[in-house]
Amino acid sequence: MSKFKILITDHIAEEGLAILKADPNVEVTVKPGIKNNDLKPIIGEYDAVITRSGTTVTADLIENPGRLKIIGRAGVGLDNVDIEAASRKGIIVMNAPTGNTLAATELTMALMLAAARKVPLANQSLKAGEWDRKRFMGIQLYNKVLGIVGFGRIGSNVAIRAKSFGMKVIAYDPYIKKSKAESLGVKLYDDLDQLIREVDLITFHTPLTKETHNMIRKEHIDKMKDGVIIINCARGGIVNENDLYEAVKSGKVFAAGVDVFEEEPPVNNKLLTLDNIFVTPHIGANTHEGQKGVAVIIAENVLNALYGKSYINAVNIPFMKSQLSEELQRYFELTEQMAKLAAQIIKGRVETFNVTLVGKRFEEDVCERTFDTPFSYQPFTIAGIKGLLEVRLKETVSYISASYLAKDRNIEVLEQKLDVYDKFNDLVVLKIKTDVEEKVFGGTVFNDNIGRVIFIDNFYFDVVPKGIFLYFNNYDRPGVIGKVGTILGNHNINIAGFELSRQKQGQAIAFVSVDNPIGNEVLKEILKIDGMIDAKVLEL
């Protein structure tokens, strides 16, 4: 066989390089710091490229991919890789999300201790010839309440270590089941506002999404105890930097530890000017062990993929959708969109996600799995899981990672096939059970090849799940719809479509398709309408 050619465009740990170089069928080229202009003409000569953050893999860079099959990121984040462009070219994109978990965990603890005991300031003062013990009066972690926002791999590891300090640990993560938190002796809150009122220290371990950007602002900090400590080793932008600066300056916040910034490297950033904001230059993964871990993981999995063996941590599934017939591709797309819609409507924490395929077209397994995984789900189920989780976890959810993320959150995934369901013959049904409710969503593809959501529980519709919707549930009485239309019109929001379903002398549910975004203030007005039970903006 001809040799596999692998290009390394960034510095990775020697342990990872050694694995690649030890394979007699692999030719390794190391070009750390290579510029895209120099990389583009040669990238098609390689079977795999391994990078960290130094190379930005754009659509233009891989326009002519040649023999390129794999892009490997020796780390967690994939902000520097155009995953969609790679998928379109049939290139596998993989990362190493577990290799530096403990490195990030320990930096969180380090910043927590530094902020509580002012260690860096004391060190600086003593080395300057001062002996000023009173200036460095700190607080101890014992018996303090630590709030963890984001209870995945890193968050749960922080909890374990914080409890060893004698801290009381509480957490907020809408996509983690309470059983996982309880197994670690952690109380999981349903409401972020409730958590922030109780904490003495708070730390963040979530991806940066539209939902988490500026999730902590002045209005949230004002609700915290005086003298709170805030730690952010996750992503810049989760905590509003200007509001954090003002809160530390005023004394509302005792101290902060920050490893990540909205702009990196930070330029003229006010956070760098205050003594009691302890900063580091995005070094959460920078330990010898952490870098060794990600290098070994990515090297092993790149080799396994090249040899056609089982591998993990791919973040895309090229060709999976294209293996389906055109008709079934429409059902695949419908299932994902319907799950996104459901994720924005349901209340509580998801415990069970059940996908039912109804009709003769689903009698046989429609395609084999593209990659070896410990899950045997059909592609419609995977599409549904991805859609369900993607609303909250945009940075980390892909078709290949969705099943793992569901498992991490103790979500039970079920799938079944039926000949008929109620009065329907061809249907995808999603039954979602949370800790507070159970809802059923049904969808089908009509002869025009357009997927539609046709029922939610006992309410029947004809909704194409694309675009922006105002979804509301109200008591069925005169005037409600007119008032909704008036409010939208007053704010120059154009109605593009309207679907209503009601139960006799009971409740009604409506989907209002709109051409313009609906802001929070508009939504607040709608929620004040007499007879309105619930109203939400759905983005699909």
LOFIMI-404377 format. One record per residue (C-alpha): x, y, z; residue in one letter. Coordinates in steps of 0.05 Angstrom, whole numbers, plus 32768, in hexadecimal, padded with zeros to 4 digits. Example, Ala and Ser with C-alpha at 12.3 -4.5 7.8 and 13.67 -1.06 7.14 Angstrom:
<sites>
[site [80F6, 7FA6, 809C], a]
[site [8111, 7FEB, 808F], s]
</sites>
This chain:
<sites>
[site [8000, 8000, 8000], m]
[site [8016, 8048, 7FF4], s]
[site [8027, 8070, 8032], k]
[site [7FF6, 809D, 8056], f]
[site [800F, 80E4, 8055], k]
[site [8000, 810E, 8093], i]
[site [8010, 8158, 8099], l]
[site [8019, 8179, 80DE], i]
[site [800D, 81C5, 80DA], t]
[site [8015, 81D5, 8124], d]
[site [8040, 81C0, 815F], h]
[site [8025, 8181, 817F], i]
[site [8042, 8157, 81B7], a]
[site [807A, 8127, 81A4], e]
[site [8052, 80EC, 81BE], e]
[site [801F, 80F8, 8187], g]
[site [8054, 8100, 8152], l]
[site [8076, 80C0, 8169], a]
[site [8037, 8098, 815E], i]
[site [8032, 80B1, 8116], l]
[site [807C, 80A9, 8106], k]
[site [807D, 8062, 8122], a]
[site [804C, 804A, 80ED], d]
[site [8073, 8031, 80B1], p]
[site [8039, 8042, 8082], n]
[site [8038, 808B, 8096], v]
[site [8062, 80C5, 807C], e]
[site [8060, 8100, 80AB], v]
[site [806F, 8148, 8097], t]
[site [8075, 817D, 80CD], v]
[site [806B, 81C6, 80B7], k]
[site [8057, 81ED, 80F6], p]
[site [803F, 8233, 80E7], g]
[site [8034, 8228, 809C], i]
[site [8009, 825F, 807E], k]
[site [7FC9, 824F, 8058], n]
[site [7FE6, 826C, 8017], n]
[site [801D, 8239, 801B], d]
[site [7FF1, 8202, 8034], l]
[site [7FBA, 8206, 8000], k]
[site [7FE4, 81EE, 7FC4], p]
[site [7FFD, 81B0, 7FEA], i]
[site [7FC4, 819C, 8018], i]
[site [7FA7, 816C, 7FE5], g]
[site [7FE7, 8143, 7FE6], e]
[site [7FD8, 812B, 802D], y]
[site [7FA8, 80F8, 8048], d]
[site [7FA1, 811C, 808B], a]
[site [7FB2, 815F, 80AA], v]
[site [7FBB, 8168, 80F4], i]
[site [7FBA, 81AD, 8113], t]
[site [7FAA, 81D2, 8152], r]
[site [7F94, 821B, 814F], s]
[site [7FCB, 8235, 8122], g]
[site [7FAA, 8221, 80E0], t]
[site [7F66, 823A, 80CB], t]
[site [7F47, 8206, 809E], v]
[site [7F19, 822E, 8071], t]
[site [7EED, 8218, 8037], a]
[site [7F1E, 8239, 8008], d]
[site [7F59, 8212, 8025], l]
[site [7F38, 81CF, 8016], i]
[site [7F16, 81E4, 7FD5], e]
[site [7F40, 81B0, 7FB1], n]
[site [7F4C, 817C, 7FE8], p]
[site [7F6E, 8148, 7FBC], g]
[site [7F7B, 810A, 7FE7], r]
[site [7F6C, 812E, 8029], l]
[site [7F3E, 8102, 8053], k]
[site [7F47, 811A, 809B], i]
[site [7F51, 815C, 80C0], i]
[site [7F66, 814F, 8108], g]
[site [7F66, 8184, 813F], r]
[site [7F94, 8175, 8179], a]
[site [7F65, 8196, 81AB], g]
[site [7F1C, 81A4, 81B9], v]
[site [7F06, 81E2, 8193], g]
[site [7EF9, 81E0, 8149], l]
[site [7EEC, 822A, 813E], d]
[site [7F26, 822A, 810B], n]
[site [7F09, 81F3, 80E0], v]
[site [7ED0, 81FC, 80AE], d]
[site [7EAD, 81BB, 80BF], i]
[site [7E75, 81C4, 808C], e]
[site [7EA7, 81D0, 8054], a]
[site [7ECF, 8193, 8068], a]
[site [7E90, 8168, 806B], s]
[site [7E7C, 817E, 8026], r]
[site [7EBF, 8165, 800D], k]
[site [7EB7, 8123, 8032], g]
[site [7EEF, 8134, 8063], i]
[site [7EEB, 8119, 80AA], i]
[site [7EF6, 814D, 80E0], v]
[site [7F0B, 8134, 8124], m]
[site [7F23, 8152, 8165], n]
[site [7F3C, 813A, 81A9], a]
[site [7F08, 8155, 81DC], p]
[site [7F1E, 812A, 8217], t]
[site [7F69, 8131, 8215], g]
[site [7F6E, 8172, 823B], n]
[site [7F31, 816D, 8268], t]
[site [7F5A, 8169, 82A8], l]
[site [7F88, 81A1, 8291], a]
[site [7F4C, 81D0, 828A], a]
[site [7F2F, 81B6, 82CC], t]
[site [7F6E, 81C4, 82F2], e]
[site [7F77, 820A, 82D5], l]
[site [7F30, 8219, 82ED], t]
[site [7F44, 8203, 8333], m]
[site [7F85, 822B, 832E], a]
[site [7F61, 826B, 831B], l]
[site [7F2E, 825E, 8352], m]
[site [7F64, 8259, 8386], l]
[site [7F8B, 8294, 8369], a]
[site [7F4E, 82C0, 836C], a]
[site [7F3A, 82AA, 83B2], a]
[site [7F80, 82B1, 83D0], r]
[site [7F9E, 82E7, 83A2], k]
[site [7FDB, 82BB, 8397], v]
[site [7FF7, 82DE, 8358], p]
[site [7FF2, 8323, 837A], l]
[site [8014, 8309, 83B9], a]
[site [804B, 82EA, 8390], n]
[site [8056, 832A, 8369], q]
[site [8057, 8354, 83A8], s]
[site [8089, 8329, 83CD], l]
[site [80B8, 8326, 8392], k]
[site [80B4, 8372, 838F], a]
[site [80D1, 8375, 83D6], g]
[site [8090, 8381, 83FB], e]
[site [8074, 835E, 8438], w]
[site [802B, 8371, 843A], d]
[site [8003, 8337, 8457], r]
[site [7FC4, 835D, 8465], k]
[site [7FBC, 8371, 841C], r]
[site [7FB3, 8329, 8408], f]
[site [7F7A, 8314, 8435], m]
[site [7F54, 82DF, 840E], g]
[site [7F1B, 82AF, 8417], i]
[site [7F1B, 8264, 841E], q]
[site [7EF6, 8234, 83F1], l]
[site [7EDE, 8207, 842A], y]
[site [7E92, 820A, 8434], n]
[site [7E8A, 823A, 83F9], k]
[site [7E54, 822E, 83C4], v]
[site [7E70, 8222, 837F], l]
[site [7E42, 822A, 8343], g]
[site [7E57, 8205, 8304], i]
[site [7E35, 821A, 82C3], v]
[site [7E3E, 81E2, 8291], g]
[site [7E45, 819D, 82B0], f]
[site [7E67, 8175, 8279], g]
[site [7EAC, 8156, 827D], r]
[site [7ED1, 8192, 8299], i]
[site [7E99, 81AB, 82C5], g]
[site [7E8E, 8168, 82E7], s]
[site [7ED9, 8160, 82F3], n]
[site [7EDB, 81A5, 8313], v]
[site [7EA2, 818F, 8340], a]
[site [7EC9, 8151, 8358], i]
[site [7F05, 817C, 836A], r]
[site [7EDD, 81B3, 838A], a]
[site [7EB9, 8182, 83B7], k]
[site [7EFD, 816A, 83D0], s]
[site [7F08, 81B1, 83E8], f]
[site [7EC8, 81AC, 8411], g]
[site [7EA0, 81D8, 83E2], m]
[site [7E55, 81D1, 83D7], k]
[site [7E4C, 81C9, 838C], v]
[site [7E0F, 81DB, 8363], i]
[site [7E08, 81DC, 8318], a]
[site [7DDF, 81F4, 82DD], y]
[site [7DDC, 81CE, 829B], d]
[site [7D99, 81C6, 8278], p]
[site [7DB2, 8189, 8251], y]
[site [7DCD, 8160, 828B], i]
[site [7D9E, 8131, 82B0], k]
[site [7D9A, 813B, 82FB], k]
[site [7DB0, 80F3, 8306], s]
[site [7DF6, 8102, 82EB], k]
[site [7DFE, 813E, 831A], a]
[site [7DE1, 8118, 8355], e]
[site [7E13, 80DF, 834B], s]
[site [7E4A, 8112, 8359], l]
[site [7E25, 8131, 8394], g]
[site [7E14, 8170, 836D], v]
[site [7DD0, 8193, 836D], k]
[site [7DBA, 81A4, 8326], l]
[site [7D90, 81E3, 831F], y]
[site [7D5A, 81EF, 82EA], d]
[site [7D63, 823A, 82EB], d]
[site [7DA4, 8261, 82E1], l]
[site [7D88, 829C, 8308], d]
[site [7D7C, 826F, 8344], q]
[site [7DC3, 8255, 8342], l]
[site [7DE5, 8299, 833C], i]
[site [7DC2, 82B3, 837B], r]
[site [7DE1, 827C, 83A6], e]
[site [7E29, 8278, 838F], v]
[site [7E68, 8290, 83B1], d]
[site [7E90, 827D, 8374], l]
[site [7E78, 826E, 832D], i]
[site [7E9D, 824D, 82F3], t]
[site [7E89, 8243, 82AA], f]
[site [7E94, 8206, 827E], h]
[site [7E66, 820E, 8243], t]
[site [7E72, 8219, 81F8], p]
[site [7E68, 825E, 81DC], l]
[site [7E26, 8260, 81B8], t]
[site [7DF1, 8294, 81A9], k]
[site [7DD0, 827F, 81EA], e]
[site [7E0E, 8282, 8215], t]
[site [7E2D, 82C1, 81F8], h]
[site [7E29, 82F6, 822F], n]
[site [7E00, 82C6, 825A], m]
[site [7E1D, 82EA, 8297], i]
[site [7E12, 8334, 8295], r]
[site [7E09, 836C, 82C9], k]
[site [7DC1, 8357, 82D7], e]
[site [7DDA, 8311, 82EB], h]
[site [7E16, 8329, 8313], i]
[site [7DE9, 8358, 833A], d]
[site [7DC1, 831B, 8352], k]
[site [7E00, 82F9, 836D], m]
[site [7E19, 82FF, 83B4], k]
[site [7E49, 8338, 83C3], d]
[site [7E91, 831E, 83C0], g]
[site [7E84, 82E7, 838D], v]
[site [7EBE, 82CA, 8364], i]
[site [7EB4, 82BF, 8319], i]
[site [7EDF, 828E, 82F1], i]
[site [7EDD, 8286, 82A5], n]
[site [7F0B, 8253, 8284], c]
[site [7ED8, 823F, 824E], a]
[site [7ECE, 8272, 8217], r]
[site [7ED5, 82BD, 8213], g]
[site [7E92, 82E0, 820E], g]
[site [7E6C, 82B4, 823F], i]
[site [7E75, 82E9, 8274], v]
[site [7E6D, 8331, 825C], n]
[site [7EB2, 834E, 8264], e]
[site [7E9D, 8396, 8270], n]
[site [7E6A, 8382, 82A5], d]
[site [7E9D, 8355, 82C7], l]
[site [7ECF, 838E, 82C9], y]
[site [7E9D, 83BE, 82E9], e]
[site [7E87, 838A, 831C], a]
[site [7ECF, 837B, 8331], v]
[site [7EE1, 83C4, 8333], k]
[site [7EA5, 83D4, 835F], s]
[site [7EB4, 839B, 838F], g]
[site [7E74, 8375, 8380], k]
[site [7EA0, 833E, 8366], v]
[site [7EDA, 832C, 8395], f]
[site [7F06, 8312, 835D], a]
[site [7F04, 82F0, 831A], a]
[site [7F2E, 82BD, 82F4], g]
[site [7F2D, 82C2, 82A8], v]
[site [7F52, 8296, 8276], d]
[site [7F29, 82A8, 8238], v]
[site [7F16, 82E9, 8216], f]
[site [7EE6, 8301, 81DF], e]
[site [7F22, 831B, 81B8], e]
[site [7F61, 82F1, 81BD], e]
[site [7F95, 8309, 81C9], p]
[site [7F71, 833F, 81F1], p]
[site [7F81, 8386, 81DA], v]
[site [7F74, 83C0, 8209], n]
[site [7F48, 8393, 8233], n]
[site [7F32, 83B3, 8275], k]
[site [7F33, 8370, 8298], l]
[site [7F80, 8372, 8296], l]
[site [7F82, 83B2, 82BE], t]
[site [7F64, 839A, 8300], l]
[site [7F8F, 8377, 8335], d]
[site [7F59, 8348, 834B], n]
[site [7F49, 832D, 8306], i]
[site [7F7B, 82F4, 82FD], f]
[site [7F87, 82E5, 82B3], v]
[site [7FAA, 82B1, 828A], t]
[site [7FB4, 82AE, 823E], p]
[site [7F83, 8276, 822B], h]
[site [7FAF, 823F, 8249], i]
[site [7F78, 820F, 8260], g]
[site [7F95, 81D7, 8235], a]
[site [7FDE, 81E9, 823F], n]
[site [7FFB, 81B1, 8269], t]
[site [802E, 817E, 8252], h]
[site [7FFC, 8147, 8263], e]
[site [7FC3, 816A, 8240], g]
[site [7FEA, 8176, 8200], q]
[site [8004, 812F, 8202], k]
[site [7FBC, 8117, 820A], g]
[site [7F9F, 813C, 81CF], v]
[site [7FDA, 812B, 81A3], a]
[site [7FD6, 80E1, 81B2], v]
[site [7F8A, 80DF, 81A9], i]
[site [7F8B, 8103, 8166], i]
[site [7FC6, 80DA, 814C], a]
[site [7FA6, 8098, 815D], e]
[site [7F62, 80AB, 8141], n]
[site [7F7E, 80C8, 8100], v]
[site [7FA4, 8087, 80F5], l]
[site [7F66, 805D, 8105], n]
[site [7F3D, 8085, 80D4], a]
[site [7F71, 807F, 809D], l]
[site [7F73, 8033, 80A6], y]
[site [7F28, 802E, 80A8], g]
[site [7F27, 8019, 80F1], k]
[site [7EF8, 8030, 8128], s]
[site [7F05, 8077, 8141], y]
[site [7EE5, 80AC, 816C], i]
[site [7EDD, 80F7, 8171], n]
[site [7ECA, 8105, 8128], a]
[site [7E9D, 8142, 8128], v]
[site [7E7D, 8137, 80E5], n]
[site [7E61, 80FD, 80BD], i]
[site [7E70, 8108, 8074], p]
[site [7E43, 80E4, 8043], f]
[site [7E14, 80C9, 8078], m]
[site [7DD9, 80F2, 805F], k]
[site [7DEC, 80E8, 8016], s]
[site [7DE6, 809C, 801E], q]
[site [7D9B, 80A6, 8025], l]
[site [7D6A, 80AB, 7FEC], s]
[site [7D52, 80F1, 7FDC], e]
[site [7D0F, 80E3, 7FFE], e]
[site [7D30, 80C9, 803D], l]
[site [7D60, 8104, 803E], q]
[site [7D22, 8130, 8047], r]
[site [7D0D, 8106, 8083], y]
[site [7D54, 810B, 809F], f]
[site [7D50, 8157, 8099], e]
[site [7D0A, 8159, 80B6], l]
[site [7D1E, 8130, 80F3], t]
[site [7D58, 815E, 8103], e]
[site [7D2E, 819D, 80FA], q]
[site [7CF3, 8181, 8121], m]
[site [7D22, 816F, 815B], a]
[site [7D3E, 81B7, 815A], k]
[site [7CF7, 81D0, 815E], l]
[site [7CE7, 81A0, 8197], a]
[site [7D25, 81B5, 81BE], a]
[site [7D0C, 81FD, 81BF], q]
[site [7CC6, 81EA, 81D6], i]
[site [7CD0, 81B3, 820A], i]
[site [7CD8, 81C4, 8253], k]
[site [7D07, 81A1, 8284], g]
[site [7D42, 8173, 827B], r]
[site [7D3F, 813E, 8246], v]
[site [7D3F, 80F8, 8262], e]
[site [7D26, 80CE, 8227], t]
[site [7D29, 80DB, 81DC], f]
[site [7D00, 80AA, 81B4], n]
[site [7D00, 80A9, 8167], v]
[site [7CCA, 8081, 8145], t]
[site [7CCC, 8075, 80F9], l]
[site [7C87, 8066, 80DD], v]
[site [7C78, 8046, 809A], g]
[site [7C92, 8015, 8067], k]
[site [7CCA, 8042, 804D], r]
[site [7CED, 8038, 8091], f]
[site [7CE4, 7FEC, 8095], e]
[site [7D2E, 7FDF, 8084], e]
[site [7D6A, 8001, 80A2], d]
[site [7D75, 8036, 806E], v]
[site [7DC1, 8039, 8070], c]
[site [7DFD, 8020, 8095], e]
[site [7E20, 804C, 80C6], r]
[site [7E5A, 8072, 80A6], t]
[site [7E85, 806D, 80E4], f]
[site [7E8F, 803A, 811A], d]
[site [7E70, 8053, 815B], t]
[site [7E55, 8030, 8199], p]
[site [7E0F, 8044, 8182], f]
[site [7DE6, 8022, 814D], s]
[site [7DB4, 805A, 8142], y]
[site [7D97, 8065, 80FE], q]
[site [7DA7, 80A8, 80DC], p]
[site [7D62, 80C5, 80EB], f]
[site [7D6E, 80BA, 8136], t]
[site [7DB3, 80DA, 8132], i]
[site [7D96, 8116, 810D], a]
[site [7D61, 811D, 8143], g]
[site [7D94, 8119, 817C], i]
[site [7DBF, 814D, 8159], k]
[site [7D84, 817C, 814F], g]
[site [7D6D, 8173, 8197], l]
[site [7DB1, 8183, 81B6], l]
[site [7DCA, 81B6, 8184], e]
[site [7D9C, 81EC, 819E], v]
[site [7DC4, 81F0, 81DE], r]
[site [7E08, 81D3, 81CA], l]
[site [7E14, 81F0, 8185], k]
[site [7E60, 81EE, 8187], e]
[site [7E66, 81A5, 819A], t]
[site [7E2D, 8180, 8178], v]
[site [7E36, 815B, 8137], s]
[site [7E17, 811D, 811A], y]
[site [7E50, 80F2, 8136], i]
[site [7E54, 8114, 817A], s]
[site [7E0A, 8119, 8187], a]
[site [7E01, 80D2, 81A1], s]
[site [7E3D, 80D9, 81D0], y]
[site [7E23, 811B, 81EB], l]
[site [7DDE, 80FC, 81F8], a]
[site [7E00, 80C2, 821D], k]
[site [7E2A, 80F3, 8246], d]
[site [7DE9, 8115, 825B], r]
[site [7DC7, 80D4, 826E], n]
[site [7D93, 80DD, 8237], i]
[site [7D74, 809B, 8225], e]
[site [7D6D, 8095, 81D9], v]
[site [7D3A, 8065, 81BE], l]
[site [7D24, 8055, 8177], e]
[site [7CED, 8029, 815A], q]
[site [7CC6, 801C, 811A], k]
[site [7C7B, 8017, 8111], l]
[site [7C4E, 8007, 80D6], d]
[site [7C1C, 803D, 80E8], v]
[site [7C16, 8073, 811D], y]
[site [7BD1, 808F, 812D], d]
[site [7BB5, 80A0, 80E8], k]
[site [7BF9, 80A9, 80C6], f]
[site [7C20, 8079, 809A], n]
[site [7C61, 809F, 808C], d]
[site [7C7B, 80C4, 80C8], l]
[site [7CB5, 80D5, 80F6], v]
[site [7C9F, 80DB, 813F], v]
[site [7CCA, 80F9, 8176], l]
[site [7CB4, 80EA, 81BD], k]
[site [7CDC, 8112, 81EF], i]
[site [7CD6, 8107, 823A], k]
[site [7CF4, 8139, 826A], t]
[site [7CF3, 813D, 82B5], d]
[site [7CB4, 8168, 82B2], v]
[site [7C8D, 8153, 8273], e]
[site [7C87, 8127, 8237], e]
[site [7C79, 8141, 81F1], k]
[site [7C70, 8120, 81AE], v]
[site [7C81, 813F, 816B], f]
[site [7C6F, 8122, 8127], g]
[site [7C86, 8134, 80E2], g]
[site [7C82, 811A, 809A], t]
[site [7C98, 812B, 8054], v]
[site [7C62, 8137, 8021], f]
[site [7C65, 812F, 7FD6], n]
[site [7C85, 8173, 7FCD], d]
[site [7CC3, 8158, 7FF2], n]
[site [7CBB, 818B, 802A], i]
[site [7CBD, 8172, 8072], g]
[site [7C87, 818A, 80A1], r]
[site [7C78, 8185, 80EB], v]
[site [7C30, 816E, 80EC], i]
[site [7C21, 8164, 8136], f]
[site [7C38, 8173, 817C], i]
[site [7C13, 8147, 81AE], d]
[site [7BC9, 814F, 819A], n]
[site [7BD2, 818F, 8173], f]
[site [7BD6, 8188, 8127], y]
[site [7BFA, 81B8, 80F8], f]
[site [7C1D, 81BF, 80B5], d]
[site [7C5E, 81E2, 80C8], v]
[site [7C9E, 81E3, 809E], v]
[site [7CD4, 81E6, 80D4], p]
[site [7D01, 821B, 80B5], k]
[site [7D09, 8265, 80C7], g]
[site [7CF3, 828E, 8102], i]
[site [7CB2, 827F, 8127], f]
[site [7C8B, 829C, 815F], l]
[site [7C6F, 825F, 8183], y]
[site [7C39, 826B, 81B6], f]
[site [7C08, 8243, 81E0], n]
[site [7BC9, 8266, 81F9], n]
[site [7B84, 825B, 8214], y]
[site [7B55, 8258, 81D8], d]
[site [7B2F, 8299, 81DF], r]
[site [7B1F, 82D4, 81B0], p]
[site [7B52, 830B, 81A6], g]
[site [7B94, 82E8, 81B5], v]
[site [7BAA, 82E0, 816D], i]
[site [7B97, 8327, 815C], g]
[site [7BC0, 8343, 8196], k]
[site [7BFC, 8319, 8181], v]
[site [7BF7, 8335, 813A], g]
[site [7BF0, 837C, 8154], t]
[site [7C2F, 8376, 817E], i]
[site [7C57, 8359, 8145], l]
[site [7C3D, 838F, 8116], g]
[site [7C4E, 83C6, 8148], n]
[site [7C96, 83AE, 8147], h]
[site [7C99, 83A8, 80FB], n]
[site [7C9D, 835D, 80FD], i]
[site [7C7E, 833F, 80BE], n]
[site [7C55, 8300, 80C3], i]
[site [7C67, 82CE, 808C], a]
[site [7C39, 8295, 80A0], g]
[site [7C0A, 827D, 80D7], f]
[site [7BF6, 8238, 80F0], e]
[site [7BC4, 822E, 8128], l]
[site [7BAB, 81EF, 814A], s]
[site [7B7A, 81ED, 8183], r]
[site [7B53, 81BE, 81AF], q]
[site [7B08, 81C9, 81B7], k]
[site [7AFD, 81FB, 81F0], q]
[site [7B44, 81F1, 8209], g]
[site [7B88, 8209, 81F3], q]
[site [7BA6, 821D, 81B0], a]
[site [7BEC, 821B, 8194], i]
[site [7C05, 8247, 815C], a]
[site [7C43, 824D, 8131], f]
[site [7C4D, 8293, 8113], v]
[site [7C83, 8295, 80DE], s]
[site [7CA4, 82DA, 80DC], v]
[site [7CD5, 82FD, 80AF], d]
[site [7CF8, 8324, 80E6], n]
[site [7D19, 8312, 8128], p]
[site [7CEE, 8317, 8166], i]
[site [7D11, 8338, 81A1], g]
[site [7D08, 832A, 81EB], n]
[site [7CDF, 8369, 81F5], e]
[site [7CAD, 8354, 81C0], v]
[site [7CA8, 830F, 81DF], l]
[site [7C9B, 832E, 8223], k]
[site [7C60, 8355, 8206], e]
[site [7C43, 8317, 81E7], i]
[site [7C49, 82F0, 8229], l]
[site [7C20, 8326, 824C], k]
[site [7BE3, 831A, 821F], i]
[site [7BA8, 8301, 8247], d]
[site [7BA0, 82B7, 823A], g]
[site [7BE8, 82AB, 8224], m]
[site [7C07, 826E, 8244], i]
[site [7C4B, 826C, 8223], d]
[site [7C6F, 828D, 81E9], a]
[site [7CB3, 8280, 81CC], k]
[site [7CDD, 8294, 8190], v]
[site [7CF4, 8257, 8168], l]
[site [7D30, 825D, 8139], e]
[site [7D37, 8225, 8106], l]
</sites>
